[in-house]
């Protein structure tokens, strides 16, 4: 195969890998058992659990009416 075919296949593979990785992240976030804390990954490994402020709704999106 020509070099441009390999380049196209590697770009396609990278895009598929990023899509799968982000889908897994959203799935694991939405199905986490503890909804009372934010779980933040640390650069050195492990997680930092931060409690939600009072009145905060869980999820990735702001509640309707707040803009």
Beta strands, then each sheet from edge to edge (+ up, - down):
strand 1: 37-41
strand 2: 47-51
sheet 1: 1+ 2-
end
